[in-house]
Amino acid sequence: MFKYLLFTALLYFISYLYYVKVSHGLGHKAEFLQLRRFLPCALLAVAPAATAQIQLTNSLLLTSMAVGIS
């Protein structure tokens, strides 16, 4: 269970840091709004694998991860 939470946190911080680096000129209020919005997205990305107790490196998930990263 710990690795699913760790991967959720990793997805959350990577997506948020990417958003901050790419979106120049936005105010702090917009950044904090996105901070809240990325958490449910990160949870929903990991929840199916955690519920089914599938390894995150399973071949069923690797293709989706490759598409998501690209």
C-alpha positions in Angstrom: 0.0 0.0 0.0 2.9 2.3 0.7 4.2 2.2 -2.9 0.8 3.2 -4.2 0.7 6.2 -1.9 4.3 7.1 -2.9 3.5 6.8 -6.6 0.4 9.0 -6.0 2.5 11.7 -4.3 5.1 11.4 -7.1 2.5 11.9 -9.8 1.0 14.8 -7.9 4.3 16.7 -7.5 5.5 16.0 -11.0 2.3 17.3 -12.6 2.2 20.3 -10.3 5.9 21.2 -10.9 5.3 20.8 -14.7 2.3 23.1 -14.5 4.3 25.8 -12.6 7.2 25.6 -15.0 5.1 25.8 -18.1 2.5 28.4 -17.0 4.4 31.7 -16.7 2.5 34.8 -15.7 -0.2 33.3 -13.6 -0.9 34.6 -10.2 -0.5 32.7 -7.0 -4.2 32.2 -6.7 -4.3 30.2 -9.9 -1.3 28.1 -8.8 -3.0 27.2 -5.5 -6.3 26.3 -7.4 -4.4 23.9 -9.5 -2.6 22.5 -6.5 -6.0 21.3 -5.2 -7.1 20.0 -8.6 -4.1 17.8 -9.2 -4.6 15.7 -6.1 -7.8 14.0 -7.2 -6.3 13.3 -10.6 -3.2 11.7 -9.0 -5.5 9.6 -6.8 -7.7 8.5 -9.7 -4.6 7.5 -11.7 -3.4 5.1 -9.0 -6.7 3.9 -7.5 -7.6 1.2 -10.0 -4.2 -0.5 -9.6 -4.3 -0.2 -5.8 -7.9 -1.6 -5.7 -7.0 -4.5 -7.9 -3.6 -4.9 -6.2 -1.8 -4.9 -9.5 1.9 -4.0 -9.6 2.5 -0.6 -11.1 5.1 -2.1 -13.5 2.5 -4.5 -14.9 2.4 -4.7 -18.7 -1.2 -3.7 -18.7 -0.3 -0.4 -17.1 2.9 0.4 -18.9 1.3 1.3 -22.2 -1.1 3.7 -20.5 1.8 5.2 -18.6 3.8 5.7 -21.8 0.8 7.4 -23.4 0.2 9.6 -20.3 3.8 10.7 -20.1 4.1 11.5 -23.8 
